[in-house]
């Protein structure tokens, strides 16, 4: 059964949030959803690019009070 | 998933250089590139087991990196190796000059490599030096 997991990378600078997400994806199962929280503007742009490049599924990207919430589903 | 080859030659002891090299190594490696790093000259001392990653800064940005929560460059190289299968090699010449053995270096460093093989392997890909 797919799980949902939150990765709190607030306060970390590029490429910290991306690397934390990747570590989470490595540990996750196919179908799991991971939501990364980031206050780094560069990472908010880079993480969706990385997801697209490696072929996972970007579910949502939202920003609230300077915090980006990026949700991805592991597809492979 | 390997689509490109990135080779990084790291010789600087400055924080900004080490940070940018680590960023390229880690992001490059986890994005499907085949990444190789050769660590030589003044950079090698930071990769001795137990060595501090406190590096002198070149300017304002280096000071800010210290103050803010930027990942340490050693963490970035370690993540490049562990999450992205980057191959990080100490330069055999620099090891000879420093008088250190492979076992004296951080465990995520692969076997010592000479410049001839590194350059041969780098052929046809991007080469970055810091």
N, CA and C atoms of all chains as a GROMACS GRO file, in nm:
protein
  618
    1UNK      N    1   0.085  -0.119   0.000
    1UNK     CA    2   0.000   0.000   0.000
    1UNK      C    3   0.089   0.125   0.000
    2UNK      N    4   0.056   0.219  -0.090
    2UNK     CA    5   0.137   0.341  -0.103
    2UNK      C    6   0.128   0.425   0.025
    3UNK      N    7   0.241   0.485   0.056
    3UNK     CA    8   0.247   0.569   0.176
    3UNK      C    9   0.273   0.714   0.138
    4UNK      N   10   0.240   0.804   0.229
    4UNK     CA   11   0.270   0.946   0.210
    4UNK      C   12   0.370   0.986   0.317
    5UNK      N   13   0.469   1.062   0.274
    5UNK     CA   14   0.574   1.102   0.368
    5UNK      C   15   0.611   1.248   0.346
    6UNK      N   16   0.639   1.317   0.452
    6UNK     CA   17   0.676   1.459   0.443
    6UNK      C   18   0.824   1.475   0.475
    7UNK      N   19   0.893   1.555   0.393
    7UNK     CA   20   1.035   1.584   0.415
    7UNK      C   21   1.048   1.732   0.443
    8UNK      N   22   1.085   1.767   0.563
    8UNK     CA   23   1.094   1.908   0.602
    8UNK      C   24   1.237   1.958   0.578
    9UNK      N   25   1.256   2.028   0.467
    9UNK     CA   26   1.388   2.081   0.433
    9UNK      C   27   1.389   2.233   0.446
   10UNK      N   28   1.298   2.287   0.524
   10UNK     CA   29   1.294   2.433   0.541
   10UNK      C   30   1.424   2.481   0.606
   11UNK      N   31   1.476   2.591   0.554
   11UNK     CA   32   1.599   2.646   0.610
   11UNK      C   33   1.724   2.597   0.541
   12UNK      N   34   1.711   2.494   0.461
   12UNK     CA   35   1.828   2.439   0.391
   12UNK      C   36   1.842   2.506   0.254
   13UNK      N   37   1.965   2.524   0.212
   13UNK     CA   38   1.992   2.589   0.084
   13UNK      C   39   2.025   2.486  -0.023
   14UNK      N   40   2.011   2.529  -0.148
   14UNK     CA   41   2.039   2.445  -0.265
   14UNK      C   42   2.178   2.382  -0.254
   15UNK      N   43   2.196   2.256  -0.284
   15UNK     CA   44   2.094   2.160  -0.326
   15UNK      C   45   2.040   2.074  -0.213
   16UNK      N   46   2.042   2.128  -0.089
   16UNK     CA   47   1.999   2.050   0.026
   16UNK      C   48   1.860   1.989   0.014
   17UNK      N   49   1.756   2.070  -0.018
   17UNK     CA   50   1.622   2.012  -0.027
   17UNK      C   51   1.612   1.902  -0.134
   18UNK      N   52   1.678   1.923  -0.248
   18UNK     CA   53   1.676   1.821  -0.354
   18UNK      C   54   1.743   1.692  -0.305
   19UNK      N   55   1.857   1.706  -0.239
   19UNK     CA   56   1.927   1.585  -0.194
   19UNK      C   57   1.848   1.513  -0.085
   20UNK      N   58   1.778   1.589  -0.002
   20UNK     CA   59   1.694   1.524   0.101
   20UNK      C   60   1.578   1.450   0.036
   21UNK      N   61   1.521   1.510  -0.068
   21UNK     CA   62   1.413   1.443  -0.141
   21UNK      C   63   1.464   1.314  -0.206
   22UNK      N   64   1.581   1.321  -0.267
   22UNK     CA   65   1.635   1.204  -0.336
   22UNK      C   66   1.664   1.091  -0.236
   23UNK      N   67   1.716   1.127  -0.122
   23UNK     CA   68   1.740   1.025  -0.018
   23UNK      C   69   1.607   0.962   0.022
   24UNK      N   70   1.502   1.044   0.031
   24UNK     CA   71   1.370   0.992   0.066
   24UNK      C   72   1.315   0.902  -0.043
   25UNK      N   73   1.334   0.941  -0.167
   25UNK     CA   74   1.285   0.860  -0.279
   25UNK      C   75   1.357   0.726  -0.285
   26UNK      N   76   1.486   0.728  -0.257
   26UNK     CA   77   1.562   0.602  -0.258
   26UNK      C   78   1.505   0.504  -0.156
   27UNK      N   79   1.463   0.559  -0.044
   27UNK     CA   80   1.414   0.473   0.065
   27UNK      C   81   1.267   0.436   0.048
   28UNK      N   82   1.198   0.503  -0.044
   28UNK     CA   83   1.054   0.482  -0.061
   28UNK      C   84   1.026   0.366  -0.157
   29UNK      N   85   0.900   0.323  -0.158
   29UNK     CA   86   0.856   0.221  -0.252
   29UNK      C   87   0.788   0.288  -0.372
   30UNK      N   88   0.785   0.218  -0.483
   30UNK     CA   89   0.715   0.269  -0.602
   30UNK      C   90   0.569   0.294  -0.565
   31UNK      N   91   0.520   0.412  -0.602
   31UNK     CA   92   0.382   0.449  -0.570
   31UNK      C   93   0.372   0.540  -0.449
   32UNK      N   94   0.475   0.543  -0.366
   32UNK     CA   95   0.472   0.630  -0.248
   32UNK      C   96   0.474   0.777  -0.290
   33UNK      N   97   0.412   0.861  -0.209
   33UNK     CA   98   0.412   1.006  -0.233
   33UNK      C   99   0.500   1.075  -0.129
   34UNK      N  100   0.584   1.164  -0.177
   34UNK     CA  101   0.670   1.240  -0.087
   34UNK      C  102   0.644   1.388  -0.107
   35UNK      N  103   0.626   1.459   0.002
   35UNK     CA  104   0.606   1.603  -0.002
   35UNK      C  105   0.728   1.669   0.063
   36UNK      N  106   0.799   1.751  -0.016
   36UNK     CA  107   0.914   1.820   0.040
   36UNK      C  108   0.876   1.965   0.066
   37UNK      N  109   0.913   2.013   0.183
   37UNK     CA  110   0.890   2.152   0.223
   37UNK      C  111   1.022   2.226   0.213
   38UNK      N  112   1.023   2.337   0.138
   38UNK     CA  113   1.147   2.410   0.118
   38UNK      C  114   1.124   2.561   0.122
   39UNK      N  115   1.217   2.631   0.182
   39UNK     CA  116   1.213   2.778   0.181
   39UNK      C  117   1.313   2.834   0.081
   40UNK      N  118   1.380   2.747   0.009
   40UNK     CA  119   1.482   2.789  -0.088
   40UNK      C  120   1.419   2.806  -0.226
   41UNK      N  121   1.422   2.930  -0.275
   41UNK     CA  122   1.356   2.962  -0.403
   41UNK      C  123   1.416   2.880  -0.518
   42UNK      N  124   1.547   2.866  -0.518
   42UNK     CA  125   1.613   2.791  -0.626
   42UNK      C  126   1.570   2.645  -0.629
   43UNK      N  127   1.557   2.588  -0.511
   43UNK     CA  128   1.516   2.448  -0.504
   43UNK      C  129   1.373   2.430  -0.553
   44UNK      N  130   1.290   2.532  -0.530
   44UNK     CA  131   1.151   2.524  -0.576
   44UNK      C  132   1.144   2.511  -0.726
   45UNK      N  133   1.242   2.567  -0.795
   45UNK     CA  134   1.247   2.555  -0.941
   45UNK      C  135   1.322   2.428  -0.982
   46UNK      N  136   1.426   2.395  -0.908
   46UNK     CA  137   1.511   2.282  -0.946
   46UNK      C  138   1.446   2.146  -0.922
   47UNK      N  139   1.372   2.135  -0.814
   47UNK     CA  140   1.316   2.003  -0.780
   47UNK      C  141   1.218   1.954  -0.888
   48UNK      N  142   1.123   2.038  -0.935
   48UNK     CA  143   1.038   1.991  -1.045
   48UNK      C  144   1.117   1.955  -1.170
   49UNK      N  145   1.224   2.030  -1.198
   49UNK     CA  146   1.308   1.998  -1.313
   49UNK      C  147   1.372   1.860  -1.297
   50UNK      N  148   1.419   1.831  -1.177
   50UNK     CA  149   1.482   1.701  -1.151
   50UNK      C  150   1.377   1.589  -1.165
   51UNK      N  151   1.259   1.612  -1.111
   51UNK     CA  152   1.153   1.510  -1.119
   51UNK      C  153   1.121   1.478  -1.265
   52UNK      N  154   1.112   1.585  -1.346
   52UNK     CA  155   1.082   1.568  -1.489
   52UNK      C  156   1.195   1.491  -1.557
   53UNK      N  157   1.318   1.526  -1.522
   53UNK     CA  158   1.433   1.464  -1.590
   53UNK      C  159   1.444   1.316  -1.561
   54UNK      N  160   1.422   1.278  -1.436
   54UNK     CA  161   1.442   1.137  -1.401
   54UNK      C  162   1.315   1.054  -1.417
   55UNK      N  163   1.201   1.120  -1.440
   55UNK     CA  164   1.081   1.044  -1.476
   55UNK      C  165   0.988   1.006  -1.363
   56UNK      N  166   1.000   1.071  -1.247
   56UNK     CA  167   0.897   1.052  -1.145
   56UNK      C  168   0.779   1.143  -1.178
   57UNK      N  169   0.673   1.135  -1.096
   57UNK     CA  170   0.552   1.212  -1.127
   57UNK      C  171   0.537   1.329  -1.031
   58UNK      N  172   0.538   1.450  -1.086
   58UNK     CA  173   0.515   1.570  -1.006
   58UNK      C  174   0.366   1.585  -0.985
   59UNK      N  175   0.323   1.584  -0.860
   59UNK     CA  176   0.180   1.591  -0.832
   59UNK      C  177   0.134   1.734  -0.809
   60UNK      N  178   0.200   1.805  -0.719
   60UNK     CA  179   0.160   1.943  -0.691
   60UNK      C  180   0.281   2.028  -0.654
   61UNK      N  181   0.271   2.155  -0.683
   61UNK     CA  182   0.368   2.254  -0.635
   61UNK      C  183   0.290   2.375  -0.587
   62UNK      N  184   0.300   2.405  -0.461
   62UNK     CA  185   0.231   2.522  -0.408
   62UNK      C  186   0.326   2.601  -0.318
   63UNK      N  187   0.295   2.730  -0.302
   63UNK     CA  188   0.376   2.815  -0.215
   63UNK      C  189   0.285   2.885  -0.116
   64UNK      N  190   0.324   2.881   0.008
   64UNK     CA  191   0.243   2.945   0.111
   64UNK      C  192   0.335   3.008   0.214
   65UNK      N  193   0.326   3.140   0.227
   65UNK     CA  194   0.408   3.214   0.324
   65UNK      C  195   0.557   3.183   0.311
   66UNK      N  196   0.603   3.176   0.186
   66UNK     CA  197   0.746   3.154   0.165
   66UNK      C  198   0.791   3.011   0.176
   67UNK      N  199   0.698   2.920   0.191
   67UNK     CA  200   0.733   2.778   0.198
   67UNK      C  201   0.674   2.706   0.077
   68UNK      N  202   0.758   2.641  -0.001
   68UNK     CA  203   0.711   2.563  -0.115
   68UNK      C  204   0.682   2.420  -0.070
   69UNK      N  205   0.570   2.370  -0.120
   69UNK     CA  206   0.531   2.232  -0.093
   69UNK      C  207   0.531   2.161  -0.229
   70UNK      N  208   0.621   2.069  -0.246
   70UNK     CA  209   0.633   1.998  -0.374
   70UNK      C  210   0.608   1.850  -0.347
   71UNK      N  211   0.507   1.797  -0.416
   71UNK     CA  212   0.470   1.658  -0.392
   71UNK      C  213   0.501   1.575  -0.515
   72UNK      N  214   0.565   1.462  -0.494
   72UNK     CA  215   0.608   1.376  -0.603
   72UNK      C  216   0.568   1.231  -0.573
   73UNK      N  217   0.534   1.159  -0.678
   73UNK     CA  218   0.508   1.016  -0.663
   73UNK      C  219   0.624   0.938  -0.726
   74UNK      N  220   0.678   0.844  -0.651
   74UNK     CA  221   0.786   0.760  -0.704
   74UNK      C  222   0.726   0.663  -0.804
   75UNK      N  223   0.781   0.663  -0.926
   75UNK     CA  224   0.721   0.581  -1.031
   75UNK      C  225   0.806   0.462  -1.073
   76UNK      N  226   0.926   0.454  -1.022
   76UNK     CA  227   1.012   0.342  -1.065
   76UNK      C  228   1.118   0.313  -0.960
   77UNK      N  229   2.044   0.487  -1.704
   77UNK     CA  230   1.993   0.620  -1.720
   77UNK      C  231   2.105   0.721  -1.752
   78UNK      N  232   2.230   0.671  -1.768
   78UNK     CA  233   2.341   0.762  -1.792
   78UNK      C  234   2.324   0.833  -1.925
   79UNK      N  235   2.322   0.965  -1.922
   79UNK     CA  236   2.302   1.040  -2.045
   79UNK      C  237   2.422   1.127  -2.078
   80UNK      N  238   2.499   1.164  -1.978
   80UNK     CA  239   2.611   1.255  -2.000
   80UNK      C  240   2.723   1.219  -1.904
   81UNK      N  241   2.840   1.270  -1.938
   81UNK     CA  242   2.957   1.244  -1.855
   81UNK      C  243   3.011   1.377  -1.805
   82UNK      N  244   3.031   1.386  -1.674
   82UNK     CA  245   3.084   1.508  -1.612
   82UNK      C  246   3.209   1.470  -1.534
   83UNK      N  247   3.320   1.536  -1.564
   83UNK     CA  248   3.444   1.512  -1.491
   83UNK      C  249   3.484   1.641  -1.422
   84UNK      N  250   3.516   1.630  -1.295
   84UNK     CA  251   3.549   1.747  -1.214
   84UNK      C  252   3.689   1.731  -1.156
   85UNK      N  253   3.773   1.830  -1.179
   85UNK     CA  254   3.907   1.832  -1.121
   85UNK      C  255   3.906   1.936  -1.010
   86UNK      N  256   3.929   1.891  -0.888
   86UNK     CA  257   3.918   1.978  -0.772
   86UNK      C  258   4.056   1.997  -0.710
   87UNK      N  259   4.104   2.121  -0.709
   87UNK     CA  260   4.238   2.148  -0.655
   87UNK      C  261   4.237   2.261  -0.551
   88UNK      N  262   4.130   2.339  -0.545
   88UNK     CA  263   4.128   2.460  -0.461
   88UNK      C  264   4.105   2.426  -0.315
   89UNK      N  265   4.154   2.512  -0.227
   89UNK     CA  266   4.124   2.497  -0.085
   89UNK      C  267   4.019   2.598  -0.039
   90UNK      N  268   3.963   2.674  -0.133
   90UNK     CA  269   3.869   2.780  -0.097
   90UNK      C  270   3.725   2.729  -0.088
   91UNK      N  271   3.653   2.780   0.011
   91UNK     CA  272   3.519   2.733   0.040
   91UNK      C  273   3.425   2.746  -0.081
   92UNK      N  274   3.428   2.860  -0.148
   92UNK     CA  275   3.336   2.880  -0.260
   92UNK      C  276   3.362   2.780  -0.372
   93UNK      N  277   3.489   2.755  -0.400
   93UNK     CA  278   3.524   2.658  -0.506
   93UNK      C  279   3.480   2.518  -0.467
   94UNK      N  280   3.510   2.481  -0.344
   94UNK     CA  281   3.474   2.347  -0.297
   94UNK      C  282   3.322   2.328  -0.299
   95UNK      N  283   3.250   2.435  -0.260
   95UNK     CA  284   3.104   2.427  -0.255
   95UNK      C  285   3.045   2.407  -0.395
   96UNK      N  286   3.093   2.487  -0.491
   96UNK     CA  287   3.038   2.479  -0.627
   96UNK      C  288   3.071   2.343  -0.689
   97UNK      N  289   3.192   2.295  -0.665
   97UNK     CA  290   3.229   2.163  -0.717
   97UNK      C  291   3.140   2.055  -0.657
   98UNK      N  292   3.115   2.066  -0.528
   98UNK     CA  293   3.028   1.968  -0.462
   98UNK      C  294   2.885   1.975  -0.513
   99UNK      N  295   2.838   2.096  -0.542
   99UNK     CA  296   2.702   2.112  -0.596
   99UNK      C  297   2.691   2.048  -0.734
  100UNK      N  298   2.790   2.073  -0.818
  100UNK     CA  299   2.785   2.013  -0.953
  100UNK      C  300   2.795   1.861  -0.944
  101UNK      N  301   2.882   1.813  -0.856
  101UNK     CA  302   2.898   1.667  -0.843
  101UNK      C  303   2.768   1.602  -0.795
  102UNK      N  304   2.707   1.661  -0.693
  102UNK     CA  305   2.589   1.596  -0.635
  102UNK      C  306   2.467   1.608  -0.727
  103UNK      N  307   2.439   1.727  -0.774
  103UNK     CA  308   2.322   1.744  -0.860
  103UNK      C  309   2.343   1.672  -0.993
  104UNK      N  310   2.465   1.681  -1.046
  104UNK     CA  311   2.494   1.610  -1.170
  104UNK      C  312   2.475   1.460  -1.156
  105UNK      N  313   2.524   1.406  -1.046
  105UNK     CA  314   2.519   1.260  -1.027
  105UNK      C  315   2.375   1.210  -1.008
  106UNK      N  316   2.294   1.286  -0.935
  106UNK     CA  317   2.157   1.237  -0.912
  106UNK      C  318   2.064   1.269  -1.028
  107UNK      N  319   2.117   1.336  -1.129
  107UNK     CA  320   2.033   1.369  -1.245
  107UNK      C  321   2.066   1.282  -1.366
  108UNK      N  322   2.129   1.172  -1.342
  108UNK     CA  323   2.151   1.076  -1.449
  108UNK      C  324   2.281   1.090  -1.524
  109UNK      N  325   2.369   1.175  -1.475
  109UNK     CA  326   2.500   1.188  -1.540
  109UNK      C  327   2.600   1.093  -1.475
  110UNK      N  328   2.700   1.054  -1.552
  110UNK     CA  329   2.810   0.977  -1.496
  110UNK      C  330   2.915   1.077  -1.448
  111UNK      N  331   2.933   1.086  -1.317
  111UNK     CA  332   3.020   1.188  -1.259
  111UNK      C  333   3.147   1.127  -1.202
  112UNK      N  334   3.260   1.185  -1.241
  112UNK     CA  335   3.389   1.147  -1.183
  112UNK      C  336   3.456   1.272  -1.128
  113UNK      N  337   3.521   1.256  -1.014
  113UNK     CA  338   3.590   1.369  -0.951
  113UNK      C  339   3.733   1.325  -0.920
  114UNK      N  340   3.828   1.411  -0.952
  114UNK     CA  341   3.967   1.388  -0.914
  114UNK      C  342   4.006   1.497  -0.815
  115UNK      N  343   4.043   1.456  -0.694
  115UNK     CA  344   4.077   1.553  -0.590
  115UNK      C  345   4.228   1.559  -0.576
  116UNK      N  346   4.281   1.678  -0.594
  116UNK     CA  347   4.427   1.692  -0.593
  116UNK      C  348   4.467   1.822  -0.522
  117UNK      N  349   4.595   1.847  -0.522
  117UNK     CA  350   4.657   1.970  -0.469
  117UNK      C  351   4.599   2.008  -0.331
  118UNK      N  352   4.562   2.135  -0.317
  118UNK     CA  353   4.523   2.185  -0.184
  118UNK      C  354   4.387   2.133  -0.136
  119UNK      N  355   4.312   2.070  -0.224
  119UNK     CA  356   4.180   2.020  -0.184
  119UNK      C  357   4.188   1.887  -0.110
  120UNK      N  358   4.292   1.812  -0.132
  120UNK     CA  359   4.294   1.675  -0.081
  120UNK      C  360   4.294   1.668   0.071
  121UNK      N  361   4.354   1.766   0.136
  121UNK     CA  362   4.366   1.760   0.282
  121UNK      C  363   4.230   1.754   0.352
  122UNK      N  364   4.126   1.810   0.288
  122UNK     CA  365   3.994   1.808   0.351
  122UNK      C  366   3.932   1.669   0.352
  123UNK      N  367   3.987   1.579   0.274
  123UNK     CA  368   3.927   1.446   0.261
  123UNK      C  369   4.005   1.340   0.338
  124UNK      N  370   4.098   1.386   0.423
  124UNK     CA  371   4.161   1.294   0.517
  124UNK      C  372   4.059   1.260   0.624
  125UNK      N  373   4.058   1.137   0.670
  125UNK     CA  374   3.962   1.097   0.774
  125UNK      C  375   3.972   1.191   0.894
  126UNK      N  376   3.861   1.244   0.938
  126UNK     CA  377   3.858   1.329   1.056
  126UNK      C  378   3.898   1.474   1.030
  127UNK      N  379   3.932   1.507   0.905
  127UNK     CA  380   3.975   1.644   0.876
  127UNK      C  381   3.856   1.739   0.884
  128UNK      N  382   3.882   1.861   0.926
  128UNK     CA  383   3.778   1.964   0.931
  128UNK      C  384   3.741   2.006   0.789
  129UNK      N  385   3.614   2.044   0.772
  129UNK     CA  386   3.574   2.098   0.642
  129UNK      C  387   3.567   2.251   0.647
  130UNK      N  388   3.632   2.308   0.746
  130UNK     CA  389   3.638   2.454   0.758
  130UNK      C  390   3.744   2.505   0.662
  131UNK      N  391   3.700   2.567   0.554
  131UNK     CA  392   3.792   2.612   0.450
  131UNK      C  393   3.798   2.764   0.448
  132UNK      N  394   3.912   2.820   0.413
  132UNK     CA  395   3.919   2.966   0.402
  132UNK      C  396   3.827   3.016   0.290
  133UNK      N  397   3.771   3.135   0.312
  133UNK     CA  398   3.677   3.187   0.213
  133UNK      C  399   3.748   3.287   0.122
  134UNK      N  400   3.696   3.299   0.000
  134UNK     CA  401   3.753   3.394  -0.095
  134UNK      C  402   3.687   3.531  -0.081
  135UNK      N  403   3.563   3.533  -0.034
  135UNK     CA  404   3.492   3.660  -0.027
  135UNK      C  405   3.363   3.650   0.051
  136UNK      N  406   3.277   3.746   0.024
  136UNK     CA  407   3.152   3.762   0.099
  136UNK      C  408   3.065   3.636   0.094
  137UNK      N  409   3.055   3.576  -0.025
  137UNK     CA  410   2.966   3.461  -0.038
  137UNK      C  411   3.011   3.344   0.050
  138UNK      N  412   3.142   3.327   0.058
  138UNK     CA  413   3.193   3.221   0.144
  138UNK      C  414   3.157   3.243   0.290
  139UNK      N  415   3.162   3.368   0.333
  139UNK     CA  416   3.122   3.401   0.471
  139UNK      C  417   2.974   3.372   0.491
  140UNK      N  418   2.893   3.405   0.390
  140UNK     CA  419   2.749   3.382   0.400
  140UNK      C  420   2.717   3.233   0.404
  141UNK      N  421   2.791   3.155   0.327
  141UNK     CA  422   2.768   3.010   0.328
  141UNK      C  423   2.789   2.954   0.468
  142UNK      N  424   2.889   3.010   0.536
  142UNK     CA  425   2.916   2.966   0.672
  142UNK      C  426   2.802   3.004   0.766
  143UNK      N  427   2.748   3.123   0.747
  143UNK     CA  428   2.645   3.173   0.838
  143UNK      C  429   2.509   3.107   0.813
  144UNK      N  430   2.481   3.084   0.685
  144UNK     CA  431   2.350   3.025   0.650
  144UNK      C  432   2.361   2.873   0.660
  145UNK      N  433   2.250   2.809   0.629
  145UNK     CA  434   2.245   2.665   0.648
  145UNK      C  435   2.278   2.591   0.518
  146UNK      N  436   2.385   2.632   0.452
  146UNK     CA  437   2.424   2.563   0.328
  146UNK      C  438   2.486   2.429   0.364
  147UNK      N  439   2.457   2.326   0.285
  147UNK     CA  440   2.517   2.195   0.314
  147UNK      C  441   2.669   2.206   0.303
  148UNK      N  442   2.741   2.132   0.386
  148UNK     CA  443   2.887   2.135   0.377
  148UNK      C  444   2.932   2.069   0.247
  149UNK      N  445   3.044   2.115   0.193
  149UNK     CA  446   3.089   2.058   0.065
  149UNK      C  447   3.121   1.910   0.079
  150UNK      N  448   3.167   1.870   0.196
  150UNK     CA  449   3.197   1.727   0.212
  150UNK      C  450   3.068   1.644   0.209
  151UNK      N  451   2.963   1.699   0.267
  151UNK     CA  452   2.833   1.631   0.261
  151UNK      C  453   2.788   1.616   0.116
  152UNK      N  454   2.808   1.722   0.037
  152UNK     CA  455   2.766   1.718  -0.103
  152UNK      C  456   2.842   1.610  -0.180
  153UNK      N  457   2.972   1.600  -0.158
  153UNK     CA  458   3.048   1.496  -0.227
  153UNK      C  459   3.007   1.357  -0.181
  154UNK      N  460   2.982   1.344  -0.053
  154UNK     CA  461   2.940   1.214  -0.001
  154UNK      C  462   2.804   1.175  -0.060
  155UNK      N  463   2.713   1.272  -0.070
  155UNK     CA  464   2.582   1.244  -0.130
  155UNK      C  465   2.596   1.212  -0.279
  156UNK      N  466   2.689   1.279  -0.345
  156UNK     CA  467   2.713   1.248  -0.487
  156UNK      C  468   2.751   1.102  -0.503
  157UNK      N  469   2.835   1.054  -0.412
  157UNK     CA  470   2.880   0.914  -0.420
  157UNK      C  471   2.770   0.817  -0.378
  158UNK      N  472   2.701   0.850  -0.271
  158UNK     CA  473   2.605   0.754  -0.215
  158UNK      C  474   2.470   0.756  -0.286
  159UNK      N  475   2.424   0.874  -0.325
  159UNK     CA  476   2.292   0.882  -0.388
  159UNK      C  477   2.301   0.877  -0.540
  160UNK      N  478   2.415   0.919  -0.596
  160UNK     CA  479   2.425   0.927  -0.741
  160UNK      C  480   2.534   0.844  -0.802
  161UNK      N  481   2.600   0.764  -0.718
  161UNK     CA  482   2.707   0.675  -0.768
  161UNK      C  483   2.821   0.751  -0.836
  162UNK      N  484   2.846   0.873  -0.792
  162UNK     CA  485   2.963   0.945  -0.844
  162UNK      C  486   3.089   0.872  -0.798
  163UNK      N  487   3.188   0.875  -0.885
  163UNK     CA  488   3.317   0.813  -0.850
  163UNK      C  489   3.414   0.926  -0.814
  164UNK      N  490   3.455   0.925  -0.688
  164UNK     CA  491   3.541   1.032  -0.638
  164UNK      C  492   3.676   0.972  -0.605
  165UNK      N  493   3.778   1.019  -0.675
  165UNK     CA  494   3.911   0.959  -0.662
  165UNK      C  495   4.012   1.059  -0.607
  166UNK      N  496   4.097   1.016  -0.517
  166UNK     CA  497   4.210   1.101  -0.479
  166UNK      C  498   4.318   1.091  -0.587
  167UNK      N  499   4.388   1.200  -0.608
  167UNK     CA  500   4.496   1.203  -0.706
  167UNK      C  501   4.618   1.131  -0.647
  168UNK      N  502   4.671   1.037  -0.719
  168UNK     CA  503   4.783   0.957  -0.667
  168UNK      C  504   4.907   1.044  -0.645
  169UNK      N  505   4.928   1.142  -0.731
  169UNK     CA  506   5.044   1.231  -0.712
  169UNK      C  507   5.032   1.311  -0.582
  170UNK      N  508   4.913   1.368  -0.558
  170UNK     CA  509   4.893   1.448  -0.436
  170UNK      C  510   4.908   1.360  -0.312
  171UNK      N  511   4.864   1.236  -0.321
  171UNK     CA  512   4.880   1.144  -0.207
  171UNK      C  513   5.027   1.119  -0.179
  172UNK      N  514   5.105   1.101  -0.284
  172UNK     CA  515   5.248   1.080  -0.266
  172UNK      C  516   5.314   1.202  -0.199
  173UNK      N  517   5.277   1.319  -0.247
  173UNK     CA  518   5.336   1.443  -0.192
  173UNK      C  519   5.298   1.459  -0.044
  174UNK      N  520   5.171   1.431  -0.014
  174UNK     CA  521   5.125   1.444   0.125
  174UNK      C  522   5.173   1.329   0.214
  175UNK      N  523   5.213   1.219   0.150
  175UNK     CA  524   5.257   1.102   0.226
  175UNK      C  525   5.142   1.029   0.293
  176UNK      N  526   5.028   1.021   0.223
  176UNK     CA  527   4.912   0.953   0.282
  176UNK      C  528   4.873   0.832   0.197
  177UNK      N  529   4.807   0.739   0.263
  177UNK     CA  530   4.758   0.617   0.198
  177UNK      C  531   4.608   0.627   0.176
  178UNK      N  532   4.557   0.540   0.090
  178UNK     CA  533   4.412   0.536   0.061
  178UNK      C  534   4.332   0.519   0.190
  179UNK      N  535   4.384   0.434   0.280
  179UNK     CA  536   4.312   0.407   0.406
  179UNK      C  537   4.304   0.532   0.496
  180UNK      N  538   4.387   0.631   0.469
  180UNK     CA  539   4.384   0.755   0.549
  180UNK      C  540   4.272   0.849   0.505
  181UNK      N  541   4.208   0.819   0.394
  181UNK     CA  542   4.111   0.910   0.335
  181UNK      C  543   3.967   0.868   0.367
  182UNK      N  544   3.874   0.961   0.351
  182UNK     CA  545   3.733   0.932   0.376
  182UNK      C  546   3.689   0.809   0.296
  183UNK      N  547   3.602   0.731   0.355
  183UNK     CA  548   3.570   0.601   0.297
  183UNK      C  549   3.490   0.610   0.167
  184UNK      N  550   3.429   0.726   0.140
  184UNK     CA  551   3.354   0.735   0.014
  184UNK      C  552   3.444   0.766  -0.106
  185UNK      N  553   3.573   0.784  -0.081
  185UNK     CA  554   3.667   0.802  -0.192
  185UNK      C  555   3.706   0.666  -0.248
  186UNK      N  556   3.702   0.656  -0.379
  186UNK     CA  557   3.740   0.531  -0.444
  186UNK      C  558   3.892   0.527  -0.460
  187UNK      N  559   3.941   0.430  -0.534
  187UNK     CA  560   4.085   0.407  -0.540
  187UNK      C  561   4.159   0.528  -0.600
  188UNK      N  562   4.285   0.546  -0.559
  188UNK     CA  563   4.364   0.656  -0.616
  188UNK      C  564   4.373   0.645  -0.767
  189UNK      N  565   4.379   0.762  -0.830
  189UNK     CA  566   4.384   0.763  -0.976
  189UNK      C  567   4.489   0.864  -1.024
  190UNK      N  568   4.553   0.832  -1.134
  190UNK     CA  569   4.648   0.924  -1.196
  190UNK      C  570   4.579   1.010  -1.301
  191UNK      N  571   4.645   1.117  -1.336
  191UNK     CA  572   4.585   1.213  -1.430
  191UNK      C  573   4.565   1.152  -1.568
  192UNK      N  574   4.655   1.066  -1.609
  192UNK     CA  575   4.643   1.008  -1.744
  192UNK      C  576   4.512   0.933  -1.761
  193UNK      N  577   4.482   0.846  -1.664
  193UNK     CA  578   4.357   0.770  -1.675
  193UNK      C  579   4.235   0.861  -1.659
  194UNK      N  580   4.244   0.957  -1.568
  194UNK     CA  581   4.130   1.046  -1.547
  194UNK      C  582   4.096   1.123  -1.675
  195UNK      N  583   4.199   1.176  -1.739
  195UNK     CA  584   4.176   1.252  -1.862
  195UNK      C  585   4.127   1.162  -1.975
  196UNK      N  586   4.178   1.041  -1.977
  196UNK     CA  587   4.133   0.948  -2.080
  196UNK      C  588   3.984   0.916  -2.060
  197UNK      N  589   3.947   0.892  -1.934
  197UNK     CA  590   3.806   0.863  -1.903
  197UNK      C  591   3.717   0.983  -1.932
  198UNK      N  592   3.773   1.104  -1.918
  198UNK     CA  593   3.693   1.226  -1.933
  198UNK      C  594   3.665   1.261  -2.079
  199UNK      N  595   3.733   1.194  -2.167
  199UNK     CA  596   3.722   1.229  -2.309
  199UNK      C  597   3.576   1.225  -2.357
  200UNK      N  598   3.536   1.330  -2.425
  200UNK     CA  599   3.401   1.334  -2.483
  200UNK      C  600   3.294   1.389  -2.391
  201UNK      N  601   3.330   1.422  -2.267
  201UNK     CA  602   3.230   1.475  -2.174
  201UNK      C  603   3.264   1.615  -2.128
  202UNK      N  604   3.184   1.666  -2.035
  202UNK     CA  605   3.212   1.797  -1.976
  202UNK      C  606   3.326   1.783  -1.876
  203UNK      N  607   3.418   1.880  -1.875
  203UNK     CA  608   3.524   1.881  -1.775
  203UNK      C  609   3.520   2.015  -1.702
  204UNK      N  610   3.511   2.007  -1.571
  204UNK     CA  611   3.507   2.128  -1.487
  204UNK      C  612   3.628   2.125  -1.395
  205UNK      N  613   3.687   2.242  -1.372
  205UNK     CA  614   3.797   2.246  -1.275
  205UNK      C  615   3.775   2.359  -1.176
  206UNK      N  616   3.809   2.331  -1.054
  206UNK     CA  617   3.794   2.429  -0.945
  206UNK      C  618   3.922   2.430  -0.863
   0.00000   0.00000   0.00000
